[in-house]
Amino acid sequence: MTFYPFNDIETISPRPMLFITGTEAHSREFSEDAYKHAAEPKELYGVPGAGHVDLYDRVALIPWAKLTTFFNEHLGQRATAAAG
């Protein structure tokens, strides 16, 4: 069985997608490629100086403020609209 993750990535829209990658990650191109294929709303965020595995367990590098802002902006709007 073969799986290509970008086959239907545009169908995720209009759900917001946040792609987080390290600026030094050897896998950064996969996040950039996913971002290019995704429909709006979307955002690509590079963590300065982080490599591929740095974001797994180097908690100080995890962009908590970006996560909070993104989820508040996108999920907060949806939660308010759904409740209203």
PDB file as gemmi writes it, atoms N, CA and C in Angstrom:
CRYST1    1.000    1.000    1.000  90.00  90.00  90.00 P 1                      
ATOM      1  N   MET A   1       0.841  -1.175   0.000  1.00  0.00           N  
ATOM      2  CA  MET A   1       0.000   0.000   0.000  1.00  0.00           C  
ATOM      3  C   MET A   1       0.888   1.241   0.000  1.00  0.00           C  
ATOM      4  N   THR A   2       0.572   2.200  -0.841  1.00  0.00           N  
ATOM      5  CA  THR A   2       1.304   3.453  -0.871  1.00  0.00           C  
ATOM      6  C   THR A   2       0.421   4.583  -0.363  1.00  0.00           C  
ATOM      7  N   PHE A   3       1.074   5.520   0.270  1.00  0.00           N  
ATOM      8  CA  PHE A   3       0.365   6.658   0.840  1.00  0.00           C  
ATOM      9  C   PHE A   3       1.147   7.917   0.502  1.00  0.00           C  
ATOM     10  N   TYR A   4       0.508   8.839  -0.137  1.00  0.00           N  
ATOM     11  CA  TYR A   4       1.109  10.135  -0.420  1.00  0.00           C  
ATOM     12  C   TYR A   4       0.296  11.175   0.337  1.00  0.00           C  
ATOM     13  N   PRO A   5       0.880  11.805   1.342  1.00  0.00           N  
ATOM     14  CA  PRO A   5       0.106  12.669   2.234  1.00  0.00           C  
ATOM     15  C   PRO A   5      -0.503  13.903   1.587  1.00  0.00           C  
ATOM     16  N   PHE A   6      -0.044  14.304   0.400  1.00  0.00           N  
ATOM     17  CA  PHE A   6      -0.555  15.518  -0.216  1.00  0.00           C  
ATOM     18  C   PHE A   6      -1.670  15.260  -1.216  1.00  0.00           C  
ATOM     19  N   ASN A   7      -2.045  14.015  -1.436  1.00  0.00           N  
ATOM     20  CA  ASN A   7      -3.082  13.719  -2.428  1.00  0.00           C  
ATOM     21  C   ASN A   7      -4.356  14.519  -2.220  1.00  0.00           C  
ATOM     22  N   ASP A   8      -4.797  14.647  -1.000  1.00  0.00           N  
ATOM     23  CA  ASP A   8      -6.064  15.321  -0.713  1.00  0.00           C  
ATOM     24  C   ASP A   8      -5.916  16.458   0.293  1.00  0.00           C  
ATOM     25  N   ILE A   9      -4.728  17.007   0.406  1.00  0.00           N  
ATOM     26  CA  ILE A   9      -4.489  18.020   1.446  1.00  0.00           C  
ATOM     27  C   ILE A   9      -5.399  19.237   1.285  1.00  0.00           C  
ATOM     28  N   GLU A  10      -5.743  19.584   0.051  1.00  0.00           N  
ATOM     29  CA  GLU A  10      -6.603  20.764  -0.161  1.00  0.00           C  
ATOM     30  C   GLU A  10      -8.021  20.530   0.350  1.00  0.00           C  
ATOM     31  N   THR A  11      -8.411  19.273   0.555  1.00  0.00           N  
ATOM     32  CA  THR A  11      -9.763  19.000   1.042  1.00  0.00           C  
ATOM     33  C   THR A  11      -9.905  19.275   2.535  1.00  0.00           C  
ATOM     34  N   ILE A  12      -8.781  19.485   3.210  1.00  0.00           N  
ATOM     35  CA  ILE A  12      -8.836  19.810   4.638  1.00  0.00           C  
ATOM     36  C   ILE A  12      -9.422  21.209   4.823  1.00  0.00           C  
ATOM     37  N   SER A  13      -9.180  22.090   3.860  1.00  0.00           N  
ATOM     38  CA  SER A  13      -9.712  23.442   3.910  1.00  0.00           C  
ATOM     39  C   SER A  13     -11.236  23.391   3.974  1.00  0.00           C  
ATOM     40  N   PRO A  14     -11.880  24.260   4.706  1.00  0.00           N  
ATOM     41  CA  PRO A  14     -11.387  25.500   5.283  1.00  0.00           C  
ATOM     42  C   PRO A  14     -10.862  25.370   6.712  1.00  0.00           C  
ATOM     43  N   ARG A  15     -10.498  24.184   7.128  1.00  0.00           N  
ATOM     44  CA  ARG A  15      -9.925  24.022   8.466  1.00  0.00           C  
ATOM     45  C   ARG A  15      -8.519  24.602   8.483  1.00  0.00           C  
ATOM     46  N   PRO A  16      -8.202  25.402   9.472  1.00  0.00           N  
ATOM     47  CA  PRO A  16      -6.879  26.042   9.530  1.00  0.00           C  
ATOM     48  C   PRO A  16      -5.773  25.010   9.770  1.00  0.00           C  
ATOM     49  N   MET A  17      -4.647  25.229   9.105  1.00  0.00           N  
ATOM     50  CA  MET A  17      -3.503  24.342   9.291  1.00  0.00           C  
ATOM     51  C   MET A  17      -2.265  25.165   9.619  1.00  0.00           C  
ATOM     52  N   LEU A  18      -1.582  24.753  10.671  1.00  0.00           N  
ATOM     53  CA  LEU A  18      -0.330  25.382  11.093  1.00  0.00           C  
ATOM     54  C   LEU A  18       0.777  24.366  10.903  1.00  0.00           C  
ATOM     55  N   PHE A  19       1.738  24.685  10.062  1.00  0.00           N  
ATOM     56  CA  PHE A  19       2.902  23.841   9.832  1.00  0.00           C  
ATOM     57  C   PHE A  19       4.065  24.439  10.602  1.00  0.00           C  
ATOM     58  N   ILE A  20       4.668  23.642  11.464  1.00  0.00           N  
ATOM     59  CA  ILE A  20       5.800  24.106  12.266  1.00  0.00           C  
ATOM     60  C   ILE A  20       7.013  23.275  11.887  1.00  0.00           C  
ATOM     61  N   THR A  21       8.107  23.954  11.581  1.00  0.00           N  
ATOM     62  CA  THR A  21       9.346  23.275  11.218  1.00  0.00           C  
ATOM     63  C   THR A  21      10.520  24.030  11.815  1.00  0.00           C  
ATOM     64  N   GLY A  22      11.610  23.336  11.994  1.00  0.00           N  
ATOM     65  CA  GLY A  22      12.839  23.991  12.412  1.00  0.00           C  
ATOM     66  C   GLY A  22      13.525  24.575  11.199  1.00  0.00           C  
ATOM     67  N   THR A  23      14.117  25.744  11.343  1.00  0.00           N  
ATOM     68  CA  THR A  23      14.802  26.355  10.204  1.00  0.00           C  
ATOM     69  C   THR A  23      16.019  25.549   9.780  1.00  0.00           C  
ATOM     70  N   GLU A  24      16.536  24.716  10.674  1.00  0.00           N  
ATOM     71  CA  GLU A  24      17.691  23.877  10.362  1.00  0.00           C  
ATOM     72  C   GLU A  24      17.307  22.413  10.155  1.00  0.00           C  
ATOM     73  N   ALA A  25      16.025  22.116  10.083  1.00  0.00           N  
ATOM     74  CA  ALA A  25      15.557  20.736   9.948  1.00  0.00           C  
ATOM     75  C   ALA A  25      15.815  20.210   8.543  1.00  0.00           C  
ATOM     76  N   HIS A  26      16.394  19.026   8.443  1.00  0.00           N  
ATOM     77  CA  HIS A  26      16.605  18.418   7.125  1.00  0.00           C  
ATOM     78  C   HIS A  26      15.264  18.090   6.463  1.00  0.00           C  
ATOM     79  N   SER A  27      14.216  18.021   7.253  1.00  0.00           N  
ATOM     80  CA  SER A  27      12.876  17.694   6.753  1.00  0.00           C  
ATOM     81  C   SER A  27      12.032  18.935   6.463  1.00  0.00           C  
ATOM     82  N   ARG A  28      12.622  20.109   6.587  1.00  0.00           N  
ATOM     83  CA  ARG A  28      11.882  21.365   6.401  1.00  0.00           C  
ATOM     84  C   ARG A  28      11.157  21.410   5.058  1.00  0.00           C  
ATOM     85  N   GLU A  29      11.769  20.844   4.031  1.00  0.00           N  
ATOM     86  CA  GLU A  29      11.156  20.888   2.693  1.00  0.00           C  
ATOM     87  C   GLU A  29       9.796  20.185   2.667  1.00  0.00           C  
ATOM     88  N   PHE A  30       9.581  19.186   3.520  1.00  0.00           N  
ATOM     89  CA  PHE A  30       8.288  18.508   3.555  1.00  0.00           C  
ATOM     90  C   PHE A  30       7.200  19.439   4.092  1.00  0.00           C  
ATOM     91  N   SER A  31       7.533  20.210   5.126  1.00  0.00           N  
ATOM     92  CA  SER A  31       6.573  21.185   5.649  1.00  0.00           C  
ATOM     93  C   SER A  31       6.299  22.278   4.630  1.00  0.00           C  
ATOM     94  N   GLU A  32       7.343  22.729   3.953  1.00  0.00           N  
ATOM     95  CA  GLU A  32       7.176  23.761   2.935  1.00  0.00           C  
ATOM     96  C   GLU A  32       6.329  23.250   1.768  1.00  0.00           C  
ATOM     97  N   ASP A  33       6.548  22.002   1.386  1.00  0.00           N  
ATOM     98  CA  ASP A  33       5.768  21.408   0.304  1.00  0.00           C  
ATOM     99  C   ASP A  33       4.305  21.248   0.710  1.00  0.00           C  
ATOM    100  N   ALA A  34       4.077  20.783   1.932  1.00  0.00           N  
ATOM    101  CA  ALA A  34       2.702  20.638   2.433  1.00  0.00           C  
ATOM    102  C   ALA A  34       2.011  22.000   2.444  1.00  0.00           C  
ATOM    103  N   TYR A  35       2.729  23.020   2.901  1.00  0.00           N  
ATOM    104  CA  TYR A  35       2.182  24.374   2.945  1.00  0.00           C  
ATOM    105  C   TYR A  35       1.769  24.836   1.542  1.00  0.00           C  
ATOM    106  N   LYS A  36       2.611  24.574   0.553  1.00  0.00           N  
ATOM    107  CA  LYS A  36       2.302  24.983  -0.824  1.00  0.00           C  
ATOM    108  C   LYS A  36       1.038  24.297  -1.350  1.00  0.00           C  
ATOM    109  N   HIS A  37       0.849  23.036  -0.981  1.00  0.00           N  
ATOM    110  CA  HIS A  37      -0.305  22.272  -1.463  1.00  0.00           C  
ATOM    111  C   HIS A  37      -1.604  22.599  -0.708  1.00  0.00           C  
ATOM    112  N   ALA A  38      -1.487  23.062   0.502  1.00  0.00           N  
ATOM    113  CA  ALA A  38      -2.659  23.310   1.342  1.00  0.00           C  
ATOM    114  C   ALA A  38      -3.411  24.560   0.885  1.00  0.00           C  
ATOM    115  N   ALA A  39      -4.709  24.535   1.095  1.00  0.00           N  
ATOM    116  CA  ALA A  39      -5.534  25.712   0.824  1.00  0.00           C  
ATOM    117  C   ALA A  39      -5.595  26.585   2.080  1.00  0.00           C  
ATOM    118  N   GLU A  40      -6.091  27.770   1.943  1.00  0.00           N  
ATOM    119  CA  GLU A  40      -6.249  28.690   3.079  1.00  0.00           C  
ATOM    120  C   GLU A  40      -7.379  28.230   3.987  1.00  0.00           C  
ATOM    121  N   PRO A  41      -7.334  28.576   5.230  1.00  0.00           N  
ATOM    122  CA  PRO A  41      -6.299  29.306   5.943  1.00  0.00           C  
ATOM    123  C   PRO A  41      -5.141  28.388   6.318  1.00  0.00           C  
ATOM    124  N   LYS A  42      -3.929  28.919   6.220  1.00  0.00           N  
ATOM    125  CA  LYS A  42      -2.739  28.140   6.520  1.00  0.00           C  
ATOM    126  C   LYS A  42      -1.634  29.076   6.970  1.00  0.00           C  
ATOM    127  N   GLU A  43      -0.677  28.512   7.684  1.00  0.00           N  
ATOM    128  CA  GLU A  43       0.473  29.288   8.129  1.00  0.00           C  
ATOM    129  C   GLU A  43       1.659  28.354   8.255  1.00  0.00           C  
ATOM    130  N   LEU A  44       2.828  28.822   7.857  1.00  0.00           N  
ATOM    131  CA  LEU A  44       4.078  28.091   7.987  1.00  0.00           C  
ATOM    132  C   LEU A  44       4.957  28.862   8.963  1.00  0.00           C  
ATOM    133  N   TYR A  45       5.397  28.186  10.011  1.00  0.00           N  
ATOM    134  CA  TYR A  45       6.210  28.841  11.036  1.00  0.00           C  
ATOM    135  C   TYR A  45       7.522  28.091  11.194  1.00  0.00           C  
ATOM    136  N   GLY A  46       8.623  28.797  11.047  1.00  0.00           N  
ATOM    137  CA  GLY A  46       9.949  28.213  11.230  1.00  0.00           C  
ATOM    138  C   GLY A  46      10.518  28.584  12.584  1.00  0.00           C  
ATOM    139  N   VAL A  47      10.925  27.593  13.347  1.00  0.00           N  
ATOM    140  CA  VAL A  47      11.549  27.829  14.647  1.00  0.00           C  
ATOM    141  C   VAL A  47      13.039  28.060  14.408  1.00  0.00           C  
ATOM    142  N   PRO A  48      13.523  29.260  14.692  1.00  0.00           N  
ATOM    143  CA  PRO A  48      14.912  29.607  14.404  1.00  0.00           C  
ATOM    144  C   PRO A  48      15.906  28.645  15.082  1.00  0.00           C  
ATOM    145  N   GLY A  49      16.815  28.105  14.264  1.00  0.00           N  
ATOM    146  CA  GLY A  49      17.889  27.268  14.782  1.00  0.00           C  
ATOM    147  C   GLY A  49      17.514  25.842  15.133  1.00  0.00           C  
ATOM    148  N   ALA A  50      16.247  25.468  15.021  1.00  0.00           N  
ATOM    149  CA  ALA A  50      15.813  24.130  15.425  1.00  0.00           C  
ATOM    150  C   ALA A  50      16.013  23.128  14.295  1.00  0.00           C  
ATOM    151  N   GLY A  51      16.457  21.931  14.671  1.00  0.00           N  
ATOM    152  CA  GLY A  51      16.588  20.833  13.733  1.00  0.00           C  
ATOM    153  C   GLY A  51      15.337  19.964  13.770  1.00  0.00           C  
ATOM    154  N   HIS A  52      15.391  18.859  13.055  1.00  0.00           N  
ATOM    155  CA  HIS A  52      14.229  17.976  12.924  1.00  0.00           C  
ATOM    156  C   HIS A  52      13.727  17.444  14.260  1.00  0.00           C  
ATOM    157  N   VAL A  53      14.590  16.891  15.075  1.00  0.00           N  
ATOM    158  CA  VAL A  53      14.134  16.267  16.321  1.00  0.00           C  
ATOM    159  C   VAL A  53      14.133  17.223  17.507  1.00  0.00           C  
ATOM    160  N   ASP A  54      14.663  18.418  17.329  1.00  0.00           N  
ATOM    161  CA  ASP A  54      14.699  19.388  18.432  1.00  0.00           C  
ATOM    162  C   ASP A  54      13.323  19.710  18.977  1.00  0.00           C  
ATOM    163  N   LEU A  55      12.313  19.698  18.129  1.00  0.00           N  
ATOM    164  CA  LEU A  55      10.975  20.083  18.570  1.00  0.00           C  
ATOM    165  C   LEU A  55      10.227  18.939  19.250  1.00  0.00           C  
ATOM    166  N   TYR A  56      10.842  17.766  19.332  1.00  0.00           N  
ATOM    167  CA  TYR A  56      10.224  16.641  20.037  1.00  0.00           C  
ATOM    168  C   TYR A  56      10.374  16.779  21.549  1.00  0.00           C  
ATOM    169  N   ASP A  57      11.568  17.181  21.974  1.00  0.00           N  
ATOM    170  CA  ASP A  57      11.805  17.160  23.428  1.00  0.00           C  
ATOM    171  C   ASP A  57      12.548  18.364  23.986  1.00  0.00           C  
ATOM    172  N   ARG A  58      12.941  19.290  23.142  1.00  0.00           N  
ATOM    173  CA  ARG A  58      13.578  20.516  23.651  1.00  0.00           C  
ATOM    174  C   ARG A  58      12.473  21.546  23.858  1.00  0.00           C  
ATOM    175  N   VAL A  59      11.833  21.423  24.996  1.00  0.00           N  
ATOM    176  CA  VAL A  59      10.619  22.186  25.307  1.00  0.00           C  
ATOM    177  C   VAL A  59      10.828  23.687  25.157  1.00  0.00           C  
ATOM    178  N   ALA A  60      12.019  24.165  25.436  1.00  0.00           N  
ATOM    179  CA  ALA A  60      12.279  25.604  25.328  1.00  0.00           C  
ATOM    180  C   ALA A  60      12.177  26.099  23.883  1.00  0.00           C  
ATOM    181  N   LEU A  61      12.319  25.195  22.912  1.00  0.00           N  
ATOM    182  CA  LEU A  61      12.225  25.599  21.503  1.00  0.00           C  
ATOM    183  C   LEU A  61      10.806  25.547  20.951  1.00  0.00           C  
ATOM    184  N   ILE A  62       9.925  24.865  21.632  1.00  0.00           N  
ATOM    185  CA  ILE A  62       8.546  24.746  21.146  1.00  0.00           C  
ATOM    186  C   ILE A  62       7.888  26.130  21.171  1.00  0.00           C  
ATOM    187  N   PRO A  63       7.325  26.557  20.054  1.00  0.00           N  
ATOM    188  CA  PRO A  63       6.764  27.913  19.972  1.00  0.00           C  
ATOM    189  C   PRO A  63       5.367  28.002  20.607  1.00  0.00           C  
ATOM    190  N   TRP A  64       5.333  27.944  21.924  1.00  0.00           N  
ATOM    191  CA  TRP A  64       4.056  27.937  22.654  1.00  0.00           C  
ATOM    192  C   TRP A  64       3.213  29.161  22.343  1.00  0.00           C  
ATOM    193  N   ALA A  65       3.844  30.321  22.247  1.00  0.00           N  
ATOM    194  CA  ALA A  65       3.088  31.549  21.967  1.00  0.00           C  
ATOM    195  C   ALA A  65       2.438  31.478  20.581  1.00  0.00           C  
ATOM    196  N   LYS A  66       3.161  30.941  19.595  1.00  0.00           N  
ATOM    197  CA  LYS A  66       2.599  30.801  18.246  1.00  0.00           C  
ATOM    198  C   LYS A  66       1.425  29.833  18.266  1.00  0.00           C  
ATOM    199  N   LEU A  67       1.559  28.711  18.967  1.00  0.00           N  
ATOM    200  CA  LEU A  67       0.471  27.741  19.078  1.00  0.00           C  
ATOM    201  C   LEU A  67      -0.756  28.371  19.726  1.00  0.00           C  
ATOM    202  N   THR A  68      -0.531  29.086  20.809  1.00  0.00           N  
ATOM    203  CA  THR A  68      -1.633  29.730  21.526  1.00  0.00           C  
ATOM    204  C   THR A  68      -2.344  30.749  20.642  1.00  0.00           C  
ATOM    205  N   THR A  69      -1.571  31.586  19.975  1.00  0.00           N  
ATOM    206  CA  THR A  69      -2.142  32.608  19.098  1.00  0.00           C  
ATOM    207  C   THR A  69      -2.935  31.969  17.958  1.00  0.00           C  
ATOM    208  N   PHE A  70      -2.338  30.964  17.319  1.00  0.00           N  
ATOM    209  CA  PHE A  70      -2.985  30.311  16.188  1.00  0.00           C  
ATOM    210  C   PHE A  70      -4.295  29.657  16.610  1.00  0.00           C  
ATOM    211  N   PHE A  71      -4.262  28.893  17.692  1.00  0.00           N  
ATOM    212  CA  PHE A  71      -5.473  28.199  18.126  1.00  0.00           C  
ATOM    213  C   PHE A  71      -6.530  29.166  18.646  1.00  0.00           C  
ATOM    214  N   ASN A  72      -6.113  30.203  19.358  1.00  0.00           N  
ATOM    215  CA  ASN A  72      -7.091  31.197  19.805  1.00  0.00           C  
ATOM    216  C   ASN A  72      -7.743  31.905  18.621  1.00  0.00           C  
ATOM    217  N   GLU A  73      -6.937  32.242  17.635  1.00  0.00           N  
ATOM    218  CA  GLU A  73      -7.463  32.945  16.459  1.00  0.00           C  
ATOM    219  C   GLU A  73      -8.428  32.077  15.666  1.00  0.00           C  
ATOM    220  N   HIS A  74      -8.052  30.845  15.419  1.00  0.00           N  
ATOM    221  CA  HIS A  74      -8.850  30.006  14.531  1.00  0.00           C  
ATOM    222  C   HIS A  74      -9.910  29.178  15.251  1.00  0.00           C  
ATOM    223  N   LEU A  75      -9.576  28.619  16.366  1.00  0.00           N  
ATOM    224  CA  LEU A  75     -10.558  27.816  17.085  1.00  0.00           C  
ATOM    225  C   LEU A  75     -11.490  28.689  17.909  1.00  0.00           C  
ATOM    226  N   GLY A  76     -10.983  29.798  18.392  1.00  0.00           N  
ATOM    227  CA  GLY A  76     -11.828  30.706  19.152  1.00  0.00           C  
ATOM    228  C   GLY A  76     -12.957  31.268  18.319  1.00  0.00           C  
ATOM    229  N   GLN A  77     -12.659  31.634  17.069  1.00  0.00           N  
ATOM    230  CA  GLN A  77     -13.675  32.152  16.150  1.00  0.00           C  
ATOM    231  C   GLN A  77     -14.743  31.088  15.867  1.00  0.00           C  
ATOM    232  N   ARG A  78     -14.296  29.885  15.621  1.00  0.00           N  
ATOM    233  CA  ARG A  78     -15.212  28.806  15.281  1.00  0.00           C  
ATOM    234  C   ARG A  78     -16.097  28.447  16.494  1.00  0.00           C  
ATOM    235  N   ALA A  79     -15.474  28.441  17.663  1.00  0.00           N  
ATOM    236  CA  ALA A  79     -16.242  28.108  18.873  1.00  0.00           C  
ATOM    237  C   ALA A  79     -17.293  29.182  19.135  1.00  0.00           C  
ATOM    238  N   THR A  80     -16.916  30.457  18.921  1.00  0.00           N  
ATOM    239  CA  THR A  80     -17.874  31.539  19.121  1.00  0.00           C  
ATOM    240  C   THR A  80     -19.003  31.466  18.109  1.00  0.00           C  
ATOM    241  N   ALA A  81     -18.651  31.213  16.846  1.00  0.00           N  
ATOM    242  CA  ALA A  81     -19.665  31.140  15.782  1.00  0.00           C  
ATOM    243  C   ALA A  81     -20.596  29.941  16.010  1.00  0.00           C  
ATOM    244  N   ALA A  82     -20.057  28.831  16.437  1.00  0.00           N  
ATOM    245  CA  ALA A  82     -20.866  27.627  16.660  1.00  0.00           C  
ATOM    246  C   ALA A  82     -21.817  27.824  17.839  1.00  0.00           C  
ATOM    247  N   ALA A  83     -21.360  28.557  18.854  1.00  0.00           N  
ATOM    248  CA  ALA A  83     -22.191  28.783  20.035  1.00  0.00           C  
ATOM    249  C   ALA A  83     -23.290  29.815  19.759  1.00  0.00           C  
ATOM    250  N   GLY A  84     -22.996  30.738  18.821  1.00  0.00           N  
ATOM    251  CA  GLY A  84     -23.919  31.837  18.550  1.00  0.00           C  
ATOM    252  C   GLY A  84     -24.996  31.435  17.665  1.00  0.00           C  
TER     253      GLY A  84                                                      
END                                                                             
